[in-house]
Amino acid sequence: MNITTLLTSLSNCPCGKEHTVNIKAVEIGRGLLARTAEILAENGFPRKILAVADRNTLSAADGIIDILKSGGFDVKLRLYDNLREADINEVHAVEADAADREGILSIGTGSLNDICRVAALTLDLPFAIFATAPSMDGFASGTAPITENNFKLTRPARQPEIIIGDTDILAAAPAELKSAGFGDIIAKYAALADWRIANLTMGEYYCERIAELVRGALRRVAALCDRVTEESTEAAQALMETLILTGLAMKLAHNSVRPASGAEHVISHYWECKKLEMGQLSDFHGKKCGVATLIVSKLYHEICAFDGIEIGEDRTDWEDIYRVYGANFENDIKKQNTPTVTEETTPERVRENWGEICRAVAEELPTPDVLLDMMRRAGAAVTYADIGVSEALGDEGVLYHAYMRHRMTLMRLLPMTNFPIKDSLIPLGVGR
């Protein structure tokens, strides 16, 4: 992936913003494990580093520590058994270990990357990633979802300077992780629709060129859905590059979520937080986002097909919201909704743009039957049972998730409408 070429394609953008990234190099290809030290050195990465991995990712990148040391790097290793949750306490642990280091290298994906990128920002250290599975979209992100007291919020973080992915390792990753990556990618269909809806209803910044970059990446990966679970270096490279590109898109858009995250991601976070509150770990992020995207697709298309839509003031029952979230999360919800995001629009504006809102849904979001076919062919999760979520928790997340974030989505607009959301959940169809 050529970063210079990408930025050149976005120069003099009609949106009026300058699109920049801090990434020096993205190297995705065969045989790159052996060249890890060389690639880091060529791009000016410091020699005295903290490497952070777990036993699974270090095994996948077998020999990487010796390769780094042979290449002149002074490596301190922080090794987890199996890190599944990016918690603020682990961020602080990485900060402590990196206090005498000059850079941080994450060997792995997901939560490992997230705790490292936040620690790197706090310590003002360069950050790099050696990826071991194409499983989620946050590789190139300048933000990270971090859990504190079981509530997950997106925090500012350090964008990596260098991302390395050896396609032999990526292709050999467990099929479940590759399918999770596919689920995270198809979530961008819903995210793009919500981005346009936010622009229509509250004037949130929107860039068509960035949106088209993401659409192109979606088309590329959708065409390879039958090969996702194979040990195919071609499919693994396409997955990885698309996951990186969607993370880059957030940085290019000067946004912590758009165009990579909409209602589907918030639903996933709701399920995760509630399971953590019960002392249970959640399934992989991309698996949950894929299931949530199926649900969002069904509901968004039904909302836009609803005959006799009426739009008025926001009729949210806040006492009901606080009851459902409970005492552990009530203060967090109040922070996210003071003011609440619907105060940035009006019923008149929503009514005037309803046709365009539904046009955005029709143009960006495939129908659930189309998505379901792609996801099954890619081996992705498609039901609540597939992600270890009960029907009660699943539906609760759909109904109440939108208050976790100060983010405009079509789901957050529903209390301004007469659409019978609870009736649409019985039966939900997909997601069961």
Secondary structure, DSSP 8 states (H G I E B T S, - for coil): --HHHHHHHTTT-TTS--------EEEEETT-GGGHHHHHHHTT--SEEEEEEEHHHHHHTTTHHHHHHHTT-EEEEEEES-----BHHHHHHHHHHTTT-SEEEEESSTHHHHHHHHHHHHHT--EEEEES----S-TT-SEEEEEETTEEEEEE----SEEEEEHHHHHTS-HHHHHHHHHHHHHHHHHHHHHHHHHHHH-----HHHHHHHHHHHHHHHTTGGGTTS--HHHHHHHHHHHHHHHHHHHHTT-SSTTT-SHHHHHHHHHHHHHHHTT-----HHHHHHHHHHHHHHHHHHHHH-TT--B-S----HHHHHHHH-TTTHHHHHHHTTT-GGGGS-HHHHHHTHHHHHHHHHHH---HHHHHHHHHHTT---BTGGGT--HHHHHHHHHHGGGGSS---HHHHGGGB---HHHHTTT-STB-
